């Protein structure tokens, strides 16, 4: 019995990977073995960095809130404690946006909890 290989599926799989690696540097865009390795590594980076993105944004929001709070004479940790005590449930993303783009609204929040 002759050997059966599914060339259609194999070619489709390779085409999918090579299409995804368009724009990569050097042989990473057109040599199958190199492209496959780079593609898989890229997926690993994407998975890892979806998690890291959340950490980085939270850190950025905290820095912005801290800068805005200190302009009104209170530290970040004090402000967050006062917000909890006053039962004002604004998340860090919203507070950071207020501190950056709407300083008068942020000042009102700080004055309310003081």
Short mmCIF file of the C-alpha atoms (twelve columns), coordinates in Angstrom:
data_MODEL
# 
_entry.id   MODEL 
# 
loop_
_atom_site.group_PDB 
_atom_site.id 
_atom_site.type_symbol 
_atom_site.label_atom_id 
_atom_site.label_alt_id 
_atom_site.label_comp_id 
_atom_site.label_asym_id 
_atom_site.label_seq_id 
_atom_site.Cartn_x 
_atom_site.Cartn_y 
_atom_site.Cartn_z 
_atom_site.pdbx_PDB_model_num 
ATOM 1   C CA . UNK A 1   0.000   0.000  0.000  1 
ATOM 2   C CA . UNK A 2   1.416   3.430  -0.903 1 
ATOM 3   C CA . UNK A 3   2.357   5.908  1.785  1 
ATOM 4   C CA . UNK A 4   -0.375  8.446  2.397  1 
ATOM 5   C CA . UNK A 5   0.529   12.013 3.296  1 
ATOM 6   C CA . UNK A 6   -1.939  14.821 3.566  1 
ATOM 7   C CA . UNK A 7   -0.078  17.397 1.504  1 
ATOM 8   C CA . UNK A 8   -3.075  19.719 1.384  1 
ATOM 9   C CA . UNK A 9   -3.254  20.076 5.158  1 
ATOM 10  C CA . UNK A 10  0.531   20.316 5.508  1 
ATOM 11  C CA . UNK A 11  0.761   23.090 2.927  1 
ATOM 12  C CA . UNK A 12  -2.186  24.930 4.497  1 
ATOM 13  C CA . UNK A 13  -0.527  24.781 7.912  1 
ATOM 14  C CA . UNK A 14  2.742   26.113 6.520  1 
ATOM 15  C CA . UNK A 15  0.956   28.853 4.578  1 
ATOM 16  C CA . UNK A 16  -0.870  29.932 7.729  1 
ATOM 17  C CA . UNK A 17  2.404   30.298 9.635  1 
ATOM 18  C CA . UNK A 18  4.228   32.030 6.769  1 
ATOM 19  C CA . UNK A 19  1.346   34.454 6.347  1 
ATOM 20  C CA . UNK A 20  1.490   35.265 10.068 1 
ATOM 21  C CA . UNK A 21  5.255   35.902 9.906  1 
ATOM 22  C CA . UNK A 22  5.126   38.418 7.065  1 
ATOM 23  C CA . UNK A 23  7.153   41.451 8.088  1 
ATOM 24  C CA . UNK A 24  9.572   39.495 10.272 1 
ATOM 25  C CA . UNK A 25  13.281  40.220 9.840  1 
ATOM 26  C CA . UNK A 26  15.622  38.077 7.742  1 
ATOM 27  C CA . UNK A 27  14.788  34.414 7.162  1 
ATOM 28  C CA . UNK A 28  12.054  34.588 9.786  1 
ATOM 29  C CA . UNK A 29  9.548   35.521 7.101  1 
ATOM 30  C CA . UNK A 30  10.181  32.950 4.374  1 
ATOM 31  C CA . UNK A 31  12.132  29.909 5.640  1 
ATOM 32  C CA . UNK A 32  9.708   27.421 7.138  1 
ATOM 33  C CA . UNK A 33  11.753  26.144 10.101 1 
ATOM 34  C CA . UNK A 34  12.918  29.625 11.145 1 
ATOM 35  C CA . UNK A 35  9.468   31.131 10.617 1 
ATOM 36  C CA . UNK A 36  7.788   28.370 12.646 1 
ATOM 37  C CA . UNK A 37  10.132  28.915 15.584 1 
ATOM 38  C CA . UNK A 38  9.699   32.696 15.462 1 
ATOM 39  C CA . UNK A 39  5.920   32.337 15.189 1 
ATOM 40  C CA . UNK A 40  5.745   30.063 18.236 1 
ATOM 41  C CA . UNK A 41  8.048   32.353 20.213 1 
ATOM 42  C CA . UNK A 42  5.849   35.300 19.255 1 
ATOM 43  C CA . UNK A 43  2.795   33.504 20.612 1 
ATOM 44  C CA . UNK A 44  4.662   32.901 23.887 1 
ATOM 45  C CA . UNK A 45  5.545   36.595 24.138 1 
ATOM 46  C CA . UNK A 46  1.942   37.573 23.376 1 
ATOM 47  C CA . UNK A 47  0.615   35.302 26.136 1 
ATOM 48  C CA . UNK A 48  3.170   36.575 28.649 1 
ATOM 49  C CA . UNK A 49  2.668   40.230 27.771 1 
ATOM 50  C CA . UNK A 50  -1.112  40.109 28.018 1 
ATOM 51  C CA . UNK A 51  -0.499  39.486 31.716 1 
ATOM 52  C CA . UNK A 52  2.320   42.045 32.003 1 
ATOM 53  C CA . UNK A 53  0.174   44.722 30.338 1 
ATOM 54  C CA . UNK A 54  -2.279  44.597 33.244 1 
ATOM 55  C CA . UNK A 55  0.537   45.059 35.776 1 
ATOM 56  C CA . UNK A 56  2.097   47.913 33.816 1 
ATOM 57  C CA . UNK A 57  -1.169  49.818 33.489 1 
ATOM 58  C CA . UNK A 58  -1.971  49.418 37.186 1 
ATOM 59  C CA . UNK A 59  1.488   50.800 38.059 1 
ATOM 60  C CA . UNK A 60  0.950   53.746 35.685 1 
ATOM 61  C CA . UNK A 61  -2.459  54.525 37.197 1 
ATOM 62  C CA . UNK A 62  -0.985  54.460 40.713 1 
ATOM 63  C CA . UNK A 63  1.788   56.881 39.701 1 
ATOM 64  C CA . UNK A 64  -0.732  59.292 38.184 1 
ATOM 65  C CA . UNK A 65  -3.039  59.132 41.195 1 
ATOM 66  C CA . UNK A 66  -0.079  59.662 43.537 1 
ATOM 67  C CA . UNK A 67  1.083   62.723 41.591 1 
ATOM 68  C CA . UNK A 68  -2.414  64.188 41.610 1 
ATOM 69  C CA . UNK A 69  -2.956  63.426 45.292 1 
ATOM 70  C CA . UNK A 70  0.352   64.943 46.385 1 
ATOM 71  C CA . UNK A 71  -0.597  68.169 44.586 1 
ATOM 72  C CA . UNK A 72  -3.464  68.354 47.090 1 
ATOM 73  C CA . UNK A 73  -1.344  67.494 50.140 1 
ATOM 74  C CA . UNK A 74  -2.162  63.818 50.572 1 
ATOM 75  C CA . UNK A 75  -0.212  60.698 49.578 1 
ATOM 76  C CA . UNK A 76  -1.529  57.882 47.412 1 
ATOM 77  C CA . UNK A 77  -1.921  55.432 50.293 1 
ATOM 78  C CA . UNK A 78  -3.676  58.006 52.458 1 
ATOM 79  C CA . UNK A 79  -6.038  58.885 49.610 1 
ATOM 80  C CA . UNK A 80  -6.922  55.240 48.966 1 
ATOM 81  C CA . UNK A 81  -7.549  54.714 52.698 1 
ATOM 82  C CA . UNK A 82  -9.779  57.796 52.852 1 
ATOM 83  C CA . UNK A 83  -11.713 56.649 49.765 1 
ATOM 84  C CA . UNK A 84  -12.361 53.262 51.396 1 
ATOM 85  C CA . UNK A 85  -13.454 54.910 54.635 1 
ATOM 86  C CA . UNK A 86  -15.804 57.285 52.769 1 
ATOM 87  C CA . UNK A 87  -17.165 54.304 50.796 1 
ATOM 88  C CA . UNK A 88  -16.388 55.950 47.452 1 
ATOM 89  C CA . UNK A 89  -15.856 53.133 44.966 1 
ATOM 90  C CA . UNK A 90  -13.800 54.618 42.152 1 
ATOM 91  C CA . UNK A 91  -11.266 52.281 40.592 1 
ATOM 92  C CA . UNK A 92  -7.681  53.282 39.867 1 
ATOM 93  C CA . UNK A 93  -8.279  53.617 36.127 1 
ATOM 94  C CA . UNK A 94  -11.022 56.219 36.669 1 
ATOM 95  C CA . UNK A 95  -9.068  58.054 39.376 1 
ATOM 96  C CA . UNK A 96  -5.998  58.239 37.130 1 
ATOM 97  C CA . UNK A 97  -8.109  59.611 34.271 1 
ATOM 98  C CA . UNK A 98  -9.579  62.249 36.592 1 
ATOM 99  C CA . UNK A 99  -6.130  63.209 37.881 1 
ATOM 100 C CA . UNK A 100 -4.734  63.578 34.350 1 
ATOM 101 C CA . UNK A 101 -7.605  65.014 32.298 1 
ATOM 102 C CA . UNK A 102 -10.045 66.512 34.824 1 
ATOM 103 C CA . UNK A 103 -7.999  67.986 37.689 1 
ATOM 104 C CA . UNK A 104 -10.948 70.002 39.055 1 
ATOM 105 C CA . UNK A 105 -13.043 66.827 39.388 1 
ATOM 106 C CA . UNK A 106 -10.099 65.023 41.030 1 
ATOM 107 C CA . UNK A 107 -9.705  67.936 43.445 1 
ATOM 108 C CA . UNK A 108 -13.409 67.653 44.328 1 
ATOM 109 C CA . UNK A 109 -12.973 63.948 45.100 1 
ATOM 110 C CA . UNK A 110 -9.937  64.661 47.301 1 
ATOM 111 C CA . UNK A 111 -11.734 67.478 49.148 1 
ATOM 112 C CA . UNK A 112 -14.763 65.236 49.672 1 
ATOM 113 C CA . UNK A 113 -12.747 62.517 51.416 1 
ATOM 114 C CA . UNK A 114 -10.508 64.804 53.515 1 
# 
